[in-house]
Amino acid sequence: MSDTDKPELTNAPQMYVHYCEEEGCEEWGGFGRSATKEEPPRWWCWEHFPHKSYEQETALRRNLEAAERDG
Ligand SMILES: [Zn+2]
């Protein structure tokens, strides 16, 4: 062990800020998808994520309806 083995703290991974790309939506884009490796990924919030499975879509709709009823 020597001081020269210390990891470079200046090389912290870059934080990439990405919000949902749906116009007018200011939610955090936690769900990304890129068509190819070369293409940069696009990001959406869960509600606007266009690649949900049918089951996931149904579950989301049920949650929204329940929230509307209770609210
Ligand atoms: Zn959104």
N, CA, C, O and the ligand as a Tripos MOL2 file, in Angstrom:
@<TRIPOS>MOLECULE
protein
  285   283    72     0     0
PROTEIN
NO_CHARGES

@<TRIPOS>ATOM
      1 N           0.8450   -1.2140    0.0000 N.3       1 MET1
      2 CA          0.0000    0.0000    0.0000 C.3       1 MET1
      3 C           0.8710    1.2520    0.0000 C.2       1 MET1
      4 O           1.7360    1.4110    0.8620 O.2       1 MET1
      5 N           0.6520    2.1090   -0.9330 N.am      2 SER2
      6 CA          1.3530    3.3850   -0.9570 C.3       2 SER2
      7 C           0.3910    4.4730   -1.3950 C.2       2 SER2
      8 O          -0.6870    4.1960   -1.9200 O.2       2 SER2
      9 N           0.7910    5.6970   -1.1740 N.am      3 ASP3
     10 CA         -0.0960    6.8050   -1.4980 C.3       3 ASP3
     11 C          -0.4410    6.8770   -2.9820 C.2       3 ASP3
     12 O          -1.4950    7.3900   -3.3570 O.2       3 ASP3
     13 N           0.4400    6.3680   -3.8090 N.am      4 THR4
     14 CA          0.1950    6.4640   -5.2520 C.3       4 THR4
     15 C          -0.9150    5.5170   -5.7090 C.2       4 THR4
     16 O          -1.3950    5.6330   -6.8370 O.2       4 THR4
     17 N          -1.3320    4.5740   -4.8420 N.am      5 ASP5
     18 CA         -2.3910    3.6460   -5.2190 C.3       5 ASP5
     19 C          -3.7880    4.2150   -4.9960 C.2       5 ASP5
     20 O          -4.7860    3.6100   -5.3850 O.2       5 ASP5
     21 N          -3.8430    5.3740   -4.3730 N.am      6 LYS6
     22 CA         -5.1580    5.9680   -4.0950 C.3       6 LYS6
     23 C          -5.9000    6.2740   -5.3980 C.2       6 LYS6
     24 O          -5.3070    6.7780   -6.3520 O.2       6 LYS6
     25 N          -7.1750    5.9730   -5.4340 N.am      7 PRO7
     26 CA         -7.9420    6.3090   -6.6440 C.3       7 PRO7
     27 C          -8.0250    7.8190   -6.8270 C.2       7 PRO7
     28 O          -8.0360    8.5760   -5.8570 O.2       7 PRO7
     29 N          -8.0820    8.2390   -8.0720 N.am      8 GLU8
     30 CA         -8.1690    9.6620   -8.3760 C.3       8 GLU8
     31 C          -9.5650   10.1730   -8.0480 C.2       8 GLU8
     32 O         -10.5430    9.8340   -8.7140 O.2       8 GLU8
     33 N          -9.6340   10.9940   -7.0080 N.am      9 LEU9
     34 CA        -10.9490   11.5050   -6.6050 C.3       9 LEU9
     35 C         -11.4930   12.5040   -7.6170 C.2       9 LEU9
     36 O         -12.6960   12.7640   -7.6600 O.2       9 LEU9
     37 N         -10.6140   13.0550   -8.4200 N.am     10 THR10
     38 CA        -11.0740   14.0250   -9.4150 C.3      10 THR10
     39 C         -11.7980   13.3500  -10.5700 C.2      10 THR10
     40 O         -12.4410   14.0190  -11.3790 O.2      10 THR10
     41 N         -11.6930   12.0110  -10.6520 N.am     11 ASN11
     42 CA        -12.3350   11.3060  -11.7500 C.3      11 ASN11
     43 C         -13.7110   10.7620  -11.3530 C.2      11 ASN11
     44 O         -14.0980    9.6710  -11.7720 O.2      11 ASN11
     45 N         -14.4300   11.5140  -10.5570 N.am     12 ALA12
     46 CA        -15.7660   11.0790  -10.1560 C.3      12 ALA12
     47 C         -16.6410   10.9200  -11.3870 C.2      12 ALA12
     48 O         -16.5470   11.7060  -12.3300 O.2      12 ALA12
     49 N         -17.4910    9.9010  -11.3790 N.am     13 PRO13
     50 CA        -18.3720    9.7060  -12.5450 C.3      13 PRO13
     51 C         -19.2500   10.9250  -12.7680 C.2      13 PRO13
     52 O         -19.7550   11.5260  -11.8200 O.2      13 PRO13
     53 N         -19.4210   11.2760  -14.0120 N.am     14 GLN14
     54 CA        -20.1940   12.4720  -14.3320 C.3      14 GLN14
     55 C         -21.6740   12.2120  -14.0950 C.2      14 GLN14
     56 O         -22.2330   11.2130  -14.5490 O.2      14 GLN14
     57 N         -22.2850   13.1300  -13.3780 N.am     15 MET15
     58 CA        -23.7250   13.0510  -13.1870 C.3      15 MET15
     59 C         -24.4070   13.6140  -14.4210 C.2      15 MET15
     60 O         -24.1880   14.7690  -14.7850 O.2      15 MET15
     61 N         -25.2310   12.8040  -15.0620 N.am     16 TYR16
     62 CA        -25.9460   13.2560  -16.2390 C.3      16 TYR16
     63 C         -27.3710   13.5870  -15.8280 C.2      16 TYR16
     64 O         -28.1270   12.7200  -15.3910 O.2      16 TYR16
     65 N         -27.7200   14.8480  -15.9760 N.am     17 VAL17
     66 CA        -29.0570   15.2910  -15.5690 C.3      17 VAL17
     67 C         -30.0220   15.1000  -16.7250 C.2      17 VAL17
     68 O         -29.8290   15.6640  -17.8020 O.2      17 VAL17
     69 N         -31.0330   14.3260  -16.5090 N.am     18 HIS18
     70 CA        -32.0000   14.0970  -17.5800 C.3      18 HIS18
     71 C         -33.3990   14.0740  -17.0000 C.2      18 HIS18
     72 O         -33.7160   13.2910  -16.1050 O.2      18 HIS18
     73 N         -34.2210   14.9530  -17.5340 N.am     19 TYR19
     74 CA        -35.6160   14.9720  -17.1310 C.3      19 TYR19
     75 C         -36.4690   14.3470  -18.2280 C.2      19 TYR19
     76 O         -36.0070   14.1250  -19.3480 O.2      19 TYR19
     77 N         -37.7150   14.0710  -17.8860 N.am     20 CYS20
     78 CA        -38.6500   13.5040  -18.8470 C.3      20 CYS20
     79 C         -38.7130   14.3860  -20.0820 C.2      20 CYS20
     80 O         -38.7870   15.6100  -19.9820 O.2      20 CYS20
     81 N         -38.6830   13.7480  -21.2580 N.am     21 GLU21
     82 CA        -38.6510   14.5490  -22.4830 C.3      21 GLU21
     83 C         -40.0390   14.9170  -22.9840 C.2      21 GLU21
     84 O         -40.1710   15.6280  -23.9800 O.2      21 GLU21
     85 N         -41.0700   14.4420  -22.3030 N.am     22 GLU22
     86 CA        -42.4300   14.8370  -22.6640 C.3      22 GLU22
     87 C         -42.5780   16.3390  -22.4740 C.2      22 GLU22
     88 O         -42.1900   16.8790  -21.4380 O.2      22 GLU22
     89 N         -43.1350   17.0110  -23.4690 N.am     23 GLU23
     90 CA        -43.2180   18.4630  -23.3980 C.3      23 GLU23
     91 C         -44.1090   18.8840  -22.2360 C.2      23 GLU23
     92 O         -45.2130   18.3690  -22.0640 O.2      23 GLU23
     93 N         -43.6110   19.8230  -21.4470 N.am     24 GLY24
     94 CA        -44.3930   20.3380  -20.3340 C.3      24 GLY24
     95 C         -44.2740   19.5020  -19.0740 C.2      24 GLY24
     96 O         -44.7580   19.9060  -18.0170 O.2      24 GLY24
     97 N         -43.6390   18.3450  -19.1690 N.am     25 CYS25
     98 CA        -43.4900   17.4840  -18.0040 C.3      25 CYS25
     99 C         -42.1750   17.8110  -17.3100 C.2      25 CYS25
    100 O         -41.1250   17.8790  -17.9500 O.2      25 CYS25
    101 N         -42.2370   18.0120  -16.0120 N.am     26 GLU26
    102 CA        -41.0170   18.3610  -15.2850 C.3      26 GLU26
    103 C         -40.5940   17.2640  -14.3290 C.2      26 GLU26
    104 O         -39.8430   17.5000  -13.3840 O.2      26 GLU26
    105 N         -41.0870   16.0580  -14.5870 N.am     27 GLU27
    106 CA        -40.7170   14.9230  -13.7610 C.3      27 GLU27
    107 C         -39.2930   14.4770  -14.0840 C.2      27 GLU27
    108 O         -38.7780   14.7320  -15.1720 O.2      27 GLU27
    109 N         -38.6840   13.8210  -13.1390 N.am     28 TRP28
    110 CA        -37.3560   13.2530  -13.3580 C.3      28 TRP28
    111 C         -37.4680   12.0990  -14.3430 C.2      28 TRP28
    112 O         -38.3400   11.2420  -14.2040 O.2      28 TRP28
    113 N         -36.5820   12.0770  -15.3410 N.am     29 GLY29
    114 CA        -36.6100   11.0090  -16.3350 C.3      29 GLY29
    115 C         -35.8410    9.8010  -15.8660 C.2      29 GLY29
    116 O         -34.6730    9.6300  -16.2160 O.2      29 GLY29
    117 N         -36.4690    8.9750  -15.0900 N.am     30 GLY30
    118 CA        -35.7690    7.8410  -14.5050 C.3      30 GLY30
    119 C         -35.7440    6.6220  -15.4110 C.2      30 GLY30
    120 O         -35.0870    5.6300  -15.0940 O.2      30 GLY30
    121 N         -36.4610    6.6830  -16.5500 N.am     31 PHE31
    122 CA        -36.5560    5.5120  -17.4040 C.3      31 PHE31
    123 C         -36.0520    5.8490  -18.7930 C.2      31 PHE31
    124 O         -36.6710    6.6200  -19.5270 O.2      31 PHE31
    125 N         -34.9250    5.2650  -19.1420 N.am     32 GLY32
    126 CA        -34.2760    5.6010  -20.3990 C.3      32 GLY32
    127 C         -34.3280    4.4650  -21.3870 C.2      32 GLY32
    128 O         -34.5090    3.3020  -21.0240 O.2      32 GLY32
    129 N         -34.1660    4.8240  -22.6420 N.am     33 ARG33
    130 CA        -34.1700    3.8150  -23.6840 C.3      33 ARG33
    131 C         -33.4440    4.3820  -24.9010 C.2      33 ARG33
    132 O         -33.6840    5.5210  -25.3010 O.2      33 ARG33
    133 N         -32.5710    3.5920  -25.4770 N.am     34 SER34
    134 CA        -31.9190    4.0070  -26.7120 C.3      34 SER34
    135 C         -32.0980    2.9180  -27.7480 C.2      34 SER34
    136 O         -31.9630    1.7300  -27.4540 O.2      34 SER34
    137 N         -32.3990    3.3320  -28.9460 N.am     35 ALA35
    138 CA        -32.6740    2.3700  -30.0130 C.3      35 ALA35
    139 C         -31.4130    1.5940  -30.3700 C.2      35 ALA35
    140 O         -31.4630    0.3820  -30.5770 O.2      35 ALA35
    141 N         -30.2970    2.2850  -30.4410 N.am     36 THR36
    142 CA        -29.0340    1.6360  -30.7760 C.3      36 THR36
    143 C         -27.9650    2.0790  -29.7990 C.2      36 THR36
    144 O         -28.1520    3.0300  -29.0410 O.2      36 THR36
    145 N         -26.8340    1.3730  -29.8260 N.am     37 LYS37
    146 CA        -25.7410    1.7350  -28.9310 C.3      37 LYS37
    147 C         -25.1790    3.1100  -29.2620 C.2      37 LYS37
    148 O         -24.7280    3.8370  -28.3780 O.2      37 LYS37
    149 N         -25.2110    3.4590  -30.5470 N.am     38 GLU38
    150 CA        -24.6300    4.7270  -30.9780 C.3      38 GLU38
    151 C         -25.4970    5.9040  -30.5720 C.2      38 GLU38
    152 O         -25.0070    7.0120  -30.3550 O.2      38 GLU38
    153 N         -26.7870    5.6460  -30.4720 N.am     39 GLU39
    154 CA        -27.7130    6.7240  -30.1770 C.3      39 GLU39
    155 C         -27.7260    7.0150  -28.6790 C.2      39 GLU39
    156 O         -27.7580    6.0830  -27.8750 O.2      39 GLU39
    157 N         -27.7020    8.2870  -28.2910 N.am     40 PRO40
    158 CA        -27.8130    8.5890  -26.8670 C.3      40 PRO40
    159 C         -29.2070    8.2140  -26.3700 C.2      40 PRO40
    160 O         -30.1910    8.3790  -27.0910 O.2      40 PRO40
    161 N         -29.2880    7.7120  -25.1460 N.am     41 PRO41
    162 CA        -30.5990    7.2890  -24.6360 C.3      41 PRO41
    163 C         -31.5360    8.4750  -24.4440 C.2      41 PRO41
    164 O         -31.1020    9.5900  -24.1550 O.2      41 PRO41
    165 N         -32.8080    8.2160  -24.6070 N.am     42 ARG42
    166 CA        -33.8330    9.2200  -24.3130 C.3      42 ARG42
    167 C         -34.4490    8.8450  -22.9840 C.2      42 ARG42
    168 O         -34.4620    7.6780  -22.5920 O.2      42 ARG42
    169 N         -34.9660    9.8620  -22.2900 N.am     43 TRP43
    170 CA        -35.4350    9.6310  -20.9240 C.3      43 TRP43
    171 C         -36.8580   10.1050  -20.7200 C.2      43 TRP43
    172 O         -37.2760   11.1290  -21.2610 O.2      43 TRP43
    173 N         -37.5900    9.3450  -19.9340 N.am     44 TRP44
    174 CA        -38.9510    9.7190  -19.5790 C.3      44 TRP44
    175 C         -39.2050    9.4270  -18.1090 C.2      44 TRP44
    176 O         -38.5070    8.6140  -17.5030 O.2      44 TRP44
    177 N         -40.2030   10.0880  -17.5360 N.am     45 CYS45
    178 CA        -40.7060    9.6670  -16.2320 C.3      45 CYS45
    179 C         -41.5080    8.3820  -16.4570 C.2      45 CYS45
    180 O         -41.7900    8.0060  -17.5950 O.2      45 CYS45
    181 N         -41.8610    7.7330  -15.3860 N.am     46 TRP46
    182 CA        -42.5380    6.4420  -15.5350 C.3      46 TRP46
    183 C         -43.8580    6.5860  -16.2730 C.2      46 TRP46
    184 O         -44.2250    5.7340  -17.0820 O.2      46 TRP46
    185 N         -44.5750    7.6770  -15.9860 N.am     47 GLU47
    186 CA        -45.9000    7.8590  -16.5800 C.3      47 GLU47
    187 C         -45.8190    8.0210  -18.0890 C.2      47 GLU47
    188 O         -46.7090    7.5710  -18.8120 O.2      47 GLU47
    189 N         -44.7640    8.6560  -18.5660 N.am     48 HIS48
    190 CA        -44.6440    8.9310  -20.0110 C.3      48 HIS48
    191 C         -43.7490    7.9330  -20.7260 C.2      48 HIS48
    192 O         -43.6210    7.9830  -21.9490 O.2      48 HIS48
    193 N         -43.1400    7.0460  -19.9950 N.am     49 PHE49
    194 CA        -42.2530    6.0560  -20.6130 C.3      49 PHE49
    195 C         -43.0320    5.2270  -21.6310 C.2      49 PHE49
    196 O         -43.9580    4.5070  -21.2590 O.2      49 PHE49
    197 N         -42.6660    5.3190  -22.9160 N.am     50 PRO50
    198 CA        -43.4870    4.6900  -23.9660 C.3      50 PRO50
    199 C         -43.1950    3.2140  -24.1830 C.2      50 PRO50
    200 O         -43.7420    2.6120  -25.1070 O.2      50 PRO50
    201 N         -42.3680    2.6310  -23.3750 N.am     51 HIS51
    202 CA        -41.9920    1.2390  -23.6320 C.3      51 HIS51
    203 C         -42.4040    0.3100  -22.4930 C.2      51 HIS51
    204 O         -41.7880   -0.7320  -22.2700 O.2      51 HIS51
    205 N         -43.4520    0.7050  -21.7790 N.am     52 LYS52
    206 CA        -43.9370   -0.1520  -20.7020 C.3      52 LYS52
    207 C         -44.6260   -1.3800  -21.2820 C.2      52 LYS52
    208 O         -45.1670   -1.3410  -22.3870 O.2      52 LYS52
    209 N         -44.6000   -2.4380  -20.5420 N.am     53 SER53
    210 CA        -45.3250   -3.6310  -20.9720 C.3      53 SER53
    211 C         -46.8160   -3.4310  -20.6900 C.2      53 SER53
    212 O         -47.2010   -2.5330  -19.9430 O.2      53 SER53
    213 N         -47.6400   -4.2750  -21.2940 N.am     54 TYR54
    214 CA        -49.0790   -4.1540  -21.1130 C.3      54 TYR54
    215 C         -49.4530   -4.2650  -19.6370 C.2      54 TYR54
    216 O         -50.3010   -3.5210  -19.1450 O.2      54 TYR54
    217 N         -48.8130   -5.2000  -18.9350 N.am     55 GLU55
    218 CA        -49.0980   -5.3870  -17.5150 C.3      55 GLU55
    219 C         -48.7400   -4.1420  -16.7160 C.2      55 GLU55
    220 O         -49.4900   -3.7090  -15.8400 O.2      55 GLU55
    221 N         -47.5830   -3.5760  -17.0340 N.am     56 GLN56
    222 CA        -47.1400   -2.3830  -16.3080 C.3      56 GLN56
    223 C         -48.0820   -1.2250  -16.5740 C.2      56 GLN56
    224 O         -48.4020   -0.4530  -15.6700 O.2      56 GLN56
    225 N         -48.5280   -1.1060  -17.8280 N.am     57 GLU57
    226 CA        -49.4430   -0.0400  -18.2150 C.3      57 GLU57
    227 C         -50.7480   -0.1710  -17.4400 C.2      57 GLU57
    228 O         -51.2760    0.8140  -16.9240 O.2      57 GLU57
    229 N         -51.2580   -1.3890  -17.3640 N.am     58 THR58
    230 CA        -52.5080   -1.6410  -16.6640 C.3      58 THR58
    231 C         -52.3820   -1.3150  -15.1790 C.2      58 THR58
    232 O         -53.2790   -0.7120  -14.5900 O.2      58 THR58
    233 N         -51.2650   -1.7140  -14.5820 N.am     59 ALA59
    234 CA        -51.0430   -1.4510  -13.1650 C.3      59 ALA59
    235 C         -50.9660    0.0460  -12.9120 C.2      59 ALA59
    236 O         -51.5090    0.5400  -11.9240 O.2      59 ALA59
    237 N         -50.2940    0.7700  -13.8000 N.am     60 LEU60
    238 CA        -50.1720    2.2130  -13.6450 C.3      60 LEU60
    239 C         -51.5450    2.8670  -13.7240 C.2      60 LEU60
    240 O         -51.8720    3.7380  -12.9170 O.2      60 LEU60
    241 N         -52.3510    2.4450  -14.7030 N.am     61 ARG61
    242 CA        -53.6650    3.0530  -14.8740 C.3      61 ARG61
    243 C         -54.5190    2.8030  -13.6370 C.2      61 ARG61
    244 O         -55.2610    3.6800  -13.1950 O.2      61 ARG61
    245 N         -54.4070    1.5990  -13.0840 N.am     62 ARG62
    246 CA        -55.1830    1.2660  -11.8970 C.3      62 ARG62
    247 C         -54.7610    2.1740  -10.7290 C.2      62 ARG62
    248 O         -55.6040    2.6520   -9.9690 O.2      62 ARG62
    249 N         -53.4730    2.3990  -10.6010 N.am     63 ASN63
    250 CA        -52.9720    3.2770   -9.5340 C.3      63 ASN63
    251 C         -53.5030    4.6940   -9.6990 C.2      63 ASN63
    252 O         -53.9100    5.3320   -8.7290 O.2      63 ASN63
    253 N         -53.4950    5.1800  -10.9430 N.am     64 LEU64
    254 CA        -53.9600    6.5390  -11.1990 C.3      64 LEU64
    255 C         -55.4400    6.6590  -10.8800 C.2      64 LEU64
    256 O         -55.8770    7.6360  -10.2710 O.2      64 LEU64
    257 N         -56.2120    5.6570  -11.2980 N.am     65 GLU65
    258 CA        -57.6410    5.6980  -11.0310 C.3      65 GLU65
    259 C         -57.9150    5.6520   -9.5380 C.2      65 GLU65
    260 O         -58.8000    6.3510   -9.0440 O.2      65 GLU65
    261 N         -57.1690    4.8390   -8.8230 N.am     66 ALA66
    262 CA        -57.3380    4.7520   -7.3700 C.3      66 ALA66
    263 C         -57.0040    6.0780   -6.7180 C.2      66 ALA66
    264 O         -57.6830    6.5010   -5.7840 O.2      66 ALA66
    265 N         -55.9580    6.7390   -7.2060 N.am     67 ALA67
    266 CA        -55.5570    8.0220   -6.6460 C.3      67 ALA67
    267 C         -56.6390    9.0530   -6.8850 C.2      67 ALA67
    268 O         -56.9100    9.8760   -6.0100 O.2      67 ALA67
    269 N         -57.2760    9.0240   -8.0750 N.am     68 GLU68
    270 CA        -58.3280    9.9740   -8.3790 C.3      68 GLU68
    271 C         -59.5430    9.7550   -7.4860 C.2      68 GLU68
    272 O         -60.1540   10.7120   -7.0100 O.2      68 GLU68
    273 N         -59.8860    8.5000   -7.2640 N.am     69 ARG69
    274 CA        -61.0130    8.1720   -6.3960 C.3      69 ARG69
    275 C         -60.7870    8.6840   -4.9810 C.2      69 ARG69
    276 O         -61.6690    9.2840   -4.3660 O.2      69 ARG69
    277 N         -59.5640    8.4280   -4.4750 N.am     70 ASP70
    278 CA        -59.2740    8.7870   -3.1000 C.3      70 ASP70
    279 C         -59.0920   10.2950   -2.9300 C.2      70 ASP70
    280 O         -59.3560   10.8450   -1.8600 O.2      70 ASP70
    281 N         -58.6430   10.9510   -3.9850 N.am     71 GLY71
    282 CA        -58.3400   12.3610   -3.8850 C.3      71 GLY71
    283 C         -59.6030   13.1760   -3.9580 C.2      71 GLY71
    284 O         -59.5500   14.4040   -3.8910 O.2      71 GLY71
    285 ZN        -43.1450   12.7890  -17.9520 Zn       72 ZN72
@<TRIPOS>BOND
     1     1     2 1
     2     2     3 1
     3     3     4 2
     4     3     5 am
     5     5     6 1
     6     6     7 1
     7     7     8 2
     8     7     9 am
     9     9    10 1
    10    10    11 1
    11    11    12 2
    12    11    13 am
    13    13    14 1
    14    14    15 1
    15    15    16 2
    16    15    17 am
    17    17    18 1
    18    18    19 1
    19    19    20 2
    20    19    21 am
    21    21    22 1
    22    22    23 1
    23    23    24 2
    24    23    25 am
    25    25    26 1
    26    26    27 1
    27    27    28 2
    28    27    29 am
    29    29    30 1
    30    30    31 1
    31    31    32 2
    32    31    33 am
    33    33    34 1
    34    34    35 1
    35    35    36 2
    36    35    37 am
    37    37    38 1
    38    38    39 1
    39    39    40 2
    40    39    41 am
    41    41    42 1
    42    42    43 1
    43    43    44 2
    44    43    45 am
    45    45    46 1
    46    46    47 1
    47    47    48 2
    48    47    49 am
    49    49    50 1
    50    50    51 1
    51    51    52 2
    52    51    53 am
    53    53    54 1
    54    54    55 1
    55    55    56 2
    56    55    57 am
    57    57    58 1
    58    58    59 1
    59    59    60 2
    60    59    61 am
    61    61    62 1
    62    62    63 1
    63    63    64 2
    64    63    65 am
    65    65    66 1
    66    66    67 1
    67    67    68 2
    68    67    69 am
    69    69    70 1
    70    70    71 1
    71    71    72 2
    72    71    73 am
    73    73    74 1
    74    74    75 1
    75    75    76 2
    76    75    77 am
    77    77    78 1
    78    78    79 1
    79    79    80 2
    80    79    81 am
    81    81    82 1
    82    82    83 1
    83    83    84 2
    84    83    85 am
    85    85    86 1
    86    86    87 1
    87    87    88 2
    88    87    89 am
    89    89    90 1
    90    90    91 1
    91    91    92 2
    92    91    93 am
    93    93    94 1
    94    94    95 1
    95    95    96 2
    96    95    97 am
    97    97    98 1
    98    98    99 1
    99    99   100 2
   100    99   101 am
   101   101   102 1
   102   102   103 1
   103   103   104 2
   104   103   105 am
   105   105   106 1
   106   106   107 1
   107   107   108 2
   108   107   109 am
   109   109   110 1
   110   110   111 1
   111   111   112 2
   112   111   113 am
   113   113   114 1
   114   114   115 1
   115   115   116 2
   116   115   117 am
   117   117   118 1
   118   118   119 1
   119   119   120 2
   120   119   121 am
   121   121   122 1
   122   122   123 1
   123   123   124 2
   124   123   125 am
   125   125   126 1
   126   126   127 1
   127   127   128 2
   128   127   129 am
   129   129   130 1
   130   130   131 1
   131   131   132 2
   132   131   133 am
   133   133   134 1
   134   134   135 1
   135   135   136 2
   136   135   137 am
   137   137   138 1
   138   138   139 1
   139   139   140 2
   140   139   141 am
   141   141   142 1
   142   142   143 1
   143   143   144 2
   144   143   145 am
   145   145   146 1
   146   146   147 1
   147   147   148 2
   148   147   149 am
   149   149   150 1
   150   150   151 1
   151   151   152 2
   152   151   153 am
   153   153   154 1
   154   154   155 1
   155   155   156 2
   156   155   157 am
   157   157   158 1
   158   158   159 1
   159   159   160 2
   160   159   161 am
   161   161   162 1
   162   162   163 1
   163   163   164 2
   164   163   165 am
   165   165   166 1
   166   166   167 1
   167   167   168 2
   168   167   169 am
   169   169   170 1
   170   170   171 1
   171   171   172 2
   172   171   173 am
   173   173   174 1
   174   174   175 1
   175   175   176 2
   176   175   177 am
   177   177   178 1
   178   178   179 1
   179   179   180 2
   180   179   181 am
   181   181   182 1
   182   182   183 1
   183   183   184 2
   184   183   185 am
   185   185   186 1
   186   186   187 1
   187   187   188 2
   188   187   189 am
   189   189   190 1
   190   190   191 1
   191   191   192 2
   192   191   193 am
   193   193   194 1
   194   194   195 1
   195   195   196 2
   196   195   197 am
   197   197   198 1
   198   198   199 1
   199   199   200 2
   200   199   201 am
   201   201   202 1
   202   202   203 1
   203   203   204 2
   204   203   205 am
   205   205   206 1
   206   206   207 1
   207   207   208 2
   208   207   209 am
   209   209   210 1
   210   210   211 1
   211   211   212 2
   212   211   213 am
   213   213   214 1
   214   214   215 1
   215   215   216 2
   216   215   217 am
   217   217   218 1
   218   218   219 1
   219   219   220 2
   220   219   221 am
   221   221   222 1
   222   222   223 1
   223   223   224 2
   224   223   225 am
   225   225   226 1
   226   226   227 1
   227   227   228 2
   228   227   229 am
   229   229   230 1
   230   230   231 1
   231   231   232 2
   232   231   233 am
   233   233   234 1
   234   234   235 1
   235   235   236 2
   236   235   237 am
   237   237   238 1
   238   238   239 1
   239   239   240 2
   240   239   241 am
   241   241   242 1
   242   242   243 1
   243   243   244 2
   244   243   245 am
   245   245   246 1
   246   246   247 1
   247   247   248 2
   248   247   249 am
   249   249   250 1
   250   250   251 1
   251   251   252 2
   252   251   253 am
   253   253   254 1
   254   254   255 1
   255   255   256 2
   256   255   257 am
   257   257   258 1
   258   258   259 1
   259   259   260 2
   260   259   261 am
   261   261   262 1
   262   262   263 1
   263   263   264 2
   264   263   265 am
   265   265   266 1
   266   266   267 1
   267   267   268 2
   268   267   269 am
   269   269   270 1
   270   270   271 1
   271   271   272 2
   272   271   273 am
   273   273   274 1
   274   274   275 1
   275   275   276 2
   276   275   277 am
   277   277   278 1
   278   278   279 1
   279   279   280 2
   280   279   281 am
   281   281   282 1
   282   282   283 1
   283   283   284 2
@<TRIPOS>SUBSTRUCTURE
     1 MET1         2 RESIDUE 1 A MET
     2 SER2         6 RESIDUE 1 A SER
     3 ASP3        10 RESIDUE 1 A ASP
     4 THR4        14 RESIDUE 1 A THR
     5 ASP5        18 RESIDUE 1 A ASP
     6 LYS6        22 RESIDUE 1 A LYS
     7 PRO7        26 RESIDUE 1 A PRO
     8 GLU8        30 RESIDUE 1 A GLU
     9 LEU9        34 RESIDUE 1 A LEU
    10 THR10       38 RESIDUE 1 A THR
    11 ASN11       42 RESIDUE 1 A ASN
    12 ALA12       46 RESIDUE 1 A ALA
    13 PRO13       50 RESIDUE 1 A PRO
    14 GLN14       54 RESIDUE 1 A GLN
    15 MET15       58 RESIDUE 1 A MET
    16 TYR16       62 RESIDUE 1 A TYR
    17 VAL17       66 RESIDUE 1 A VAL
    18 HIS18       70 RESIDUE 1 A HIS
    19 TYR19       74 RESIDUE 1 A TYR
    20 CYS20       78 RESIDUE 1 A CYS
    21 GLU21       82 RESIDUE 1 A GLU
    22 GLU22       86 RESIDUE 1 A GLU
    23 GLU23       90 RESIDUE 1 A GLU
    24 GLY24       94 RESIDUE 1 A GLY
    25 CYS25       98 RESIDUE 1 A CYS
    26 GLU26      102 RESIDUE 1 A GLU
    27 GLU27      106 RESIDUE 1 A GLU
    28 TRP28      110 RESIDUE 1 A TRP
    29 GLY29      114 RESIDUE 1 A GLY
    30 GLY30      118 RESIDUE 1 A GLY
    31 PHE31      122 RESIDUE 1 A PHE
    32 GLY32      126 RESIDUE 1 A GLY
    33 ARG33      130 RESIDUE 1 A ARG
    34 SER34      134 RESIDUE 1 A SER
    35 ALA35      138 RESIDUE 1 A ALA
    36 THR36      142 RESIDUE 1 A THR
    37 LYS37      146 RESIDUE 1 A LYS
    38 GLU38      150 RESIDUE 1 A GLU
    39 GLU39      154 RESIDUE 1 A GLU
    40 PRO40      158 RESIDUE 1 A PRO
    41 PRO41      162 RESIDUE 1 A PRO
    42 ARG42      166 RESIDUE 1 A ARG
    43 TRP43      170 RESIDUE 1 A TRP
    44 TRP44      174 RESIDUE 1 A TRP
    45 CYS45      178 RESIDUE 1 A CYS
    46 TRP46      182 RESIDUE 1 A TRP
    47 GLU47      186 RESIDUE 1 A GLU
    48 HIS48      190 RESIDUE 1 A HIS
    49 PHE49      194 RESIDUE 1 A PHE
    50 PRO50      198 RESIDUE 1 A PRO
    51 HIS51      202 RESIDUE 1 A HIS
    52 LYS52      206 RESIDUE 1 A LYS
    53 SER53      210 RESIDUE 1 A SER
    54 TYR54      214 RESIDUE 1 A TYR
    55 GLU55      218 RESIDUE 1 A GLU
    56 GLN56      222 RESIDUE 1 A GLN
    57 GLU57      226 RESIDUE 1 A GLU
    58 THR58      230 RESIDUE 1 A THR
    59 ALA59      234 RESIDUE 1 A ALA
    60 LEU60      238 RESIDUE 1 A LEU
    61 ARG61      242 RESIDUE 1 A ARG
    62 ARG62      246 RESIDUE 1 A ARG
    63 ASN63      250 RESIDUE 1 A ASN
    64 LEU64      254 RESIDUE 1 A LEU
    65 GLU65      258 RESIDUE 1 A GLU
    66 ALA66      262 RESIDUE 1 A ALA
    67 ALA67      266 RESIDUE 1 A ALA
    68 GLU68      270 RESIDUE 1 A GLU
    69 ARG69      274 RESIDUE 1 A ARG
    70 ASP70      278 RESIDUE 1 A ASP
    71 GLY71      282 RESIDUE 1 A GLY
    72 ZN72       285 GROUP 0 **** ****
